[in-house]
């Protein structure tokens, strides 16, 4: 977890009850070194707006009280030491497991940036993209980046639900019954998966390295949505009341020293990949007819 993300998360705890203005002050604290009050004030004024020294001091006093910074002596260094200790403890507990931050919803910009980095990182050994979804509502917006990944020598693996499976129909029924936000009248898992396959068809059409894209469809129930770009992994649960991209997302670093979480998630992806069936939406054949009978030989 980054220092900024840590400050954001700790400041949002209910026990601190910080106002938006006080949170703005906290987010101006540097990780290293400890700032003087004047340096903190200047940083705040540069990022936000002019404020009188007396008003800023009063705001700091309120922050000290809410963080229980008491006693004699300068309180800003005390606040900074407290935050550093919390940050180090958080890092020891979660950083070694690869947890970078938690996003409230799917971070489109972050995944796009990870794809861009992967495309340009020619020296990286494991250059791959992997997506696991029932269907990926945001797949179309990454079509150009995925095409560039193929051209750059990056392998892309995508796992989607077989649109005629019981799993797909169950997921659709759950979403329609419990979704927090109304779904479109014509929403359907079947049509959504087919739309994803059409996006992938357009991605490989005319691409000289289309063989680097592998698509498989599964006929089982996954519990997580996964998006991988190189060493960056985003994971979210399938909840009854929301699409996975509208659920909180764990951002994980696959270079973590302890692979308890990342290894478990990747192993699950590989297991599903093994039991899924290959299916390429080849623009030169009528793949929609083949799609219907993909699992009917059981």
C-alpha positions in Angstrom: 0.0 0.0 0.0 1.4 3.4 -0.9 1.8 6.1 1.7 -1.0 8.2 0.2 -3.4 5.3 0.1 -2.5 4.5 3.7 -3.2 8.1 4.8 -6.5 8.0 2.9 -7.5 4.7 4.6 -6.5 5.6 8.1 -8.1 9.0 7.9 -11.4 7.5 6.9 -11.8 5.4 10.0 -14.9 6.2 11.9 -13.1 6.7 15.2 -11.2 9.6 13.8 -14.2 11.3 12.3 -12.1 13.7 10.2 -13.8 16.4 8.1 -12.9 16.7 4.5 -10.8 19.8 5.3 -8.9 17.9 8.0 -8.3 15.0 5.6 -6.8 17.4 3.1 -4.3 18.4 5.8 -3.4 14.7 6.6 -2.9 14.0 2.9 -0.2 16.7 2.7 2.0 14.9 5.2 5.2 13.6 3.5 6.4 10.1 4.2 10.0 11.3 4.6 11.3 13.4 6.3 9.2 14.9 9.1 7.9 18.3 8.0 7.8 21.4 10.0 4.4 23.1 10.5 5.4 25.8 8.0 6.3 23.3 5.4 3.1 21.5 5.9 1.2 24.8 5.6 3.0 25.6 2.3 2.2 22.2 0.9 -1.5 22.6 1.8 -1.6 26.1 0.2 0.0 24.8 -3.0 -2.5 21.8 -3.3 -5.6 23.5 -2.0 -6.2 27.1 -1.2 -4.7 30.0 0.9 -5.4 29.8 4.6 -4.4 31.9 7.5 -1.8 30.5 9.9 -4.1 30.8 12.9 -6.9 28.9 11.1 -4.4 26.2 10.0 -3.1 25.8 13.5 -6.6 25.4 14.8 -7.2 22.7 12.2 -4.1 20.9 13.3 -5.1 21.1 17.0 -8.4 19.3 16.1 -6.5 16.6 14.2 -4.1 16.1 17.2 -7.2 15.6 19.4 -8.8 13.2 17.1 -5.6 11.1 16.8 -5.2 11.3 20.6 -1.9 13.2 20.3 -1.5 14.7 23.8 1.2 15.7 26.2 3.9 18.3 26.1 6.2 19.1 23.2 5.7 19.5 19.5 2.7 17.5 18.4 3.3 17.4 14.6 6.4 15.0 15.0 4.3 12.9 17.4 1.5 12.6 14.8 4.0 11.7 12.1 5.7 9.0 14.3 2.2 7.6 15.1 1.4 7.4 11.4 4.8 5.9 10.5 4.3 3.2 13.1 0.8 2.4 11.7 2.2 2.4 8.2 5.0 0.0 9.0 2.6 -2.3 10.9 0.3 -2.3 7.9 3.2 -3.0 5.6 4.4 -6.0 7.7 0.9 -7.4 7.8 -0.2 -6.8 4.2 2.7 -5.6 2.2 4.5 -8.9 2.3 1.3 -10.5 1.0 1.3 -8.2 -1.9 -1.7 -6.0 -1.0 -1.0 -2.6 -2.5 -4.4 -0.9 -2.0 -8.1 -1.4 -2.1 -10.2 0.4 -4.7 -13.9 1.1 -4.2 -14.6 0.0 -7.8 -12.7 -1.3 -10.7 -9.8 1.2 -11.4 -9.9 1.5 -15.1 -7.0 3.9 -15.3 -4.8 1.7 -13.1 -5.4 -1.4 -15.2 -4.8 0.6 -18.4 -1.5 2.0 -17.0 -0.4 -1.6 -16.0 -1.1 -2.7 -19.6 0.9 0.2 -21.0 3.7 -0.6 -18.7 3.6 -4.3 -19.7 3.7 -3.3 -23.4 6.8 -1.2 -23.0 8.6 -3.5 -20.5 10.4 -5.7 -23.1 12.9 -7.0 -20.5 10.2 -8.6 -18.3 10.3 -12.4 -18.4 6.6 -13.1 -17.6 4.7 -10.8 -20.0 1.1 -11.9 -19.8 -2.4 -10.6 -19.4 -5.1 -12.7 -17.8 -8.8 -12.0 -17.3 -11.3 -14.1 -15.4 -14.9 -13.0 -15.5 -18.4 -14.3 -16.1 -18.4 -11.6 -18.7 -16.2 -8.4 -18.7 -18.4 -5.3 -18.9 -15.3 -3.2 -19.5 -13.6 -5.4 -22.1 -14.4 -3.2 -25.1 -12.5 -0.2 -23.7 -9.3 -2.2 -23.5 -9.6 -3.6 -27.1 -6.9 -1.3 -28.5 -4.5 -2.0 -25.6 -5.1 -5.8 -25.9 -4.3 -5.5 -29.6 -1.1 -3.7 -28.8 -0.2 -6.3 -26.2 -0.4 -9.0 -28.9 1.7 -7.0 -31.3 4.3 -6.4 -28.5 4.6 -10.1 -27.8 2.5 -10.3 -24.7 0.4 -13.4 -24.3 -3.3 -12.8 -23.4 -5.5 -15.4 -21.7 -9.2 -14.7 -21.1 -11.6 -16.9 -19.2 -15.4 -16.3 -19.6 -18.5 -18.2 -18.8 -20.0 -20.4 -21.4 -23.0 -18.3 -22.1 -25.4 -21.2 -22.3 -24.3 -22.7 -18.9 -26.3 -23.1 -15.8 -23.7 -21.0 -14.0 -24.3 -18.1 -16.4 -28.1 -18.3 -15.9 -27.8 -18.5 -12.1 -25.5 -15.4 -12.0 -28.0 -13.5 -14.2 -30.9 -14.5 -12.0 -29.0 -13.4 -8.8 -28.1 -10.0 -10.4 -31.6 -9.3 -11.6 -33.0 -10.1 -8.1 -30.5 -8.5 -5.8 -28.7 -5.8 -7.8 -28.3 -2.5 -5.9 -28.6 -0.5 -9.1 -31.2 -1.3 -11.7 -29.9 -3.3 -14.7 -30.7 -2.5 -18.3 -34.0 -4.0 -19.4 -32.2 -6.1 -22.0 -29.4 -7.2 -19.7 -28.4 -10.8 -20.0 -25.3 -12.8 -19.3 -25.6 -14.7 -22.6 -25.7 -11.6 -24.8 -23.0 -10.0 -22.6 -20.6 -12.9 -23.1 -21.3 -13.0 -26.8 -20.6 -9.2 -26.9 -17.2 -9.9 -25.3 -16.4 -12.6 -27.9 -17.3 -10.1 -30.6 -14.8 -7.6 -29.0 -12.1 -10.3 -29.1 -13.0 -11.2 -32.7 -12.4 -7.5 -33.6 -9.2 -7.6 -31.6 -7.6 -10.5 -33.5 -9.0 -9.5 -36.9 -6.1 -8.6 -39.1 -3.6 -8.9 -36.1 -0.5 -10.7 -37.2 0.0 -12.1 -33.7 -3.5 -13.3 -33.0 -2.2 -16.6 -31.9 -1.0 -14.9 -28.7 -4.6 -14.6 -27.6 -6.2 -17.6 -26.0 -9.8 -17.7 -25.0 -11.5 -20.4 -22.9 -15.0 -20.8 -21.6 -15.9 -22.5 -18.4 -19.0 -24.4 -17.3 -18.6 -24.0 -13.5 -19.0 -21.3 -10.8 -16.1 -19.0 -10.1 -16.0 -16.9 -6.9 -13.7 -14.1 -8.1 -13.1 -11.8 -11.0 -9.4 -11.4 -11.8 -7.6 -9.0 -14.1 -3.8 -9.4 -14.4 -1.3 -7.3 -16.3 2.2 -8.4 -15.7 2.9 -8.3 -11.9 -0.3 -6.3 -11.2 -3.4 -8.3 -10.2 -6.8 -6.9 -9.4 -9.3 -9.2 -7.7 -12.9 -8.8 -6.7 -15.6 -11.1 -5.3 -18.9 -12.0 -7.1 -21.5 -10.5 -4.7 -25.2 -10.9 -5.1 -25.9 -7.2 -5.3 -23.4 -5.9 -7.9 -21.3 -6.6 -10.9 -17.8 -7.5 -9.9 -16.4 -4.3 -11.5 -18.7 -2.3 -9.1 -17.3 -4.2 -6.1 -14.2 -3.3 -4.1 -11.0 -4.4 -5.8 -7.9 -5.8 -4.2 -4.8 -4.5 -6.0 -2.0 -7.1 -5.5 1.7 -7.2 -6.4 2.6 -10.7 -7.8 6.2 -10.1 -6.6 5.1 -10.3 -3.0 7.5 -12.2 -0.7 4.6 -14.2 0.8 2.4 -15.7 -2.0 -0.4 -16.8 0.3 -3.0 -14.6 -1.4 -1.5 -14.1 -4.9 -0.5 -17.7 -5.2 -4.0 -18.9 -4.2 -5.7 -16.7 -6.7 -3.4 -17.6 -9.5 -3.7 -21.3 -8.8 -7.5 -21.0 -8.9 -7.2 -19.3 -12.3 -5.0 -22.1 -13.6 -7.4 -24.7 -12.3 -10.3 -23.1 -14.1 -8.2 -22.7 -17.2 -7.5 -26.5 -17.1 -11.2 -27.4 -16.9 -12.4 -24.8 -19.4 -12.6 -25.4 -23.1 -10.7 -23.5 -25.8 -12.9 -21.2 -27.9 -11.6 -18.7 -30.4 -14.0 -16.3 -32.0 -12.4 -16.6 -35.4 -13.6 -13.9 -37.8 -13.3 -16.4 -40.7 -15.9 -18.9 -39.4 -19.4 -19.0 -38.0 -18.3 -19.3 -34.4 -21.7 -18.5 -32.9 -23.1 -21.9 -34.0 -20.1 -23.7 -32.6 -20.5 -21.8 -29.3 -23.9 -23.3 -28.7 -22.6 -26.9 -28.7 -19.3 -26.3 -27.0 -20.3 -28.4 -23.8 -23.2 -30.4 -25.2 -21.1 -33.6 -25.6 -21.2 -34.3 -21.9 
